């Protein structure tokens, strides 16, 4: 699903007045039109008092564009510059992974080792390998999904490790891929244990200082940094300070702060063999392999993808009030870095999509043409077989509908997109080079679809068709309100015209369809919401369930 979202290169441009542009550190781009392209993408940050973003583009080892937009500190009226320090969230994972790989080159650990070698009493530790921790295939439950999860109080590494050990596994080790913070916390814990230093000391002495990354480090709660960006949260047009996040929870996971300049130095060092050997790098940039031989688009701390014939190696990151993205296209030696100090972000700002739009602009003449296809007439009776919902994982779904005898596909969070027929059961996503094929069982019942794009494919099973039941809409009044999931994430349940809707950050408004007075589903997503009432008959909490996982949300007092 990320491929479809990431590869739609159109960016919404808002016509506004340009004010408060920070030009400090800007270099005139050597790529024709790049300045205008990036200014258009980040136009919304150039109006009024908005959180900001730092953007850097480098090619062939040279910085060809760097600029700040918006405010690093709204209260103090400090603008973003290329020297502004941001929390980079899960981009930190590649530093943890490289530390493990460096220790392997020193003979202190092997990725084939079992977890039990280093933590003998870890449940099922004799089944989990370091490789599976690196690739998110261990099955260990990610700690942020635990009941009443909050990152507001300090925690020691040993205490968090003890907590992780108590969770049941999400699946058998090596059976699936599921993005997992617990695995990378354990890896960060190992770096400290094996090196005899804190994770901060090891990363600083081994990477940051030797590479000249003087504006990068492990963020510690309550420290004050020079040129530090403050984190913000957008709610429509309203801006507020982001919720407090205690950083001791994120060691090895998302605890690093940095600048676009320093991350450029990091990419240049990594991809020019100055940090790890060629053999180690090759392994780090190889798709992870599951027990059944299936492959996933993740290596050791990096996502691996292909867009219109070109390979990309990248990672994004989120933290309370921050959203980041770092990308490399190795053949063209292109680095894109976008760091933003708000989450949710201002309208039209999404570092992943913004960064990918920039790389497509630069590489458009080197990328394969988007496949258009030739319209084929498919009977409406056949099209009706394909209508339904297909599970894209992580709560996402493809909703396939028919309108005016044409098929449309709508991925969670996106607008409907026409599916142009190539054959009776194959369709192209109009305007992209993605194709889907509907697969039927022996009884001609459509059971799944297969999506193909740039040589990579994945299957999405059809979800069971559900019909909402009729209930008295007065019950909705007991369910409305804001629900907090912790870690600066909340949703709102609202009633409009006797219907119930869920408002989720950075997502469209979706109707909740009842299967009972307390249980609901959405046509546009593969998740369910169930409410729990207090003794007064008012909802006190809810649970959001997807992929067998349950996330509890506590209702906030009005």
Secondary structure, DSSP 8 states (H G I E B T S, - for coil): -HHHHHH--------------B-TT----SSTTHHHHHHHHTGGGGSSS-B-EEEEEEETTEEEEEEEESEEETTTTEE--TT-BEE-GGGHHHHHHHHHHHHHHTTS--TTSBGGGTSTTSTTTTT-BHHHHHTT-S----GGGSTT----S---HHHHHHHHHTS--SS-TTS-----HHHHHHHHHHHHHHHTS-HHHHHIIIIITTTT-TT-EE--TT---TTB---EEEETTEEEE-----GGGGTTTT-EEE-HHHHHHHHHHHHTTSSS-HHHHHHHTS-EE-TTS-EESB-SSSEEEEETTEEEEEEEEEETTEEEEEEEETTTTEEEEEEESBSS--TT--HHHHHHHHHHHHHGGGS------------HHHHHHH-EEEEEETTEEEEEEEETTEEEEEETTS--EEEEESSSSEEEETTSS-EEEEEE-TTS-EEEEEEEETTEEEEEEB----------GGGGGGT-EEEEEETTEEEEEEEETTEEEEEETTS--EEEEESSSSEEE-TTBS-EEEEEE-TTSSEEEEEEEETTEEEEEEE---
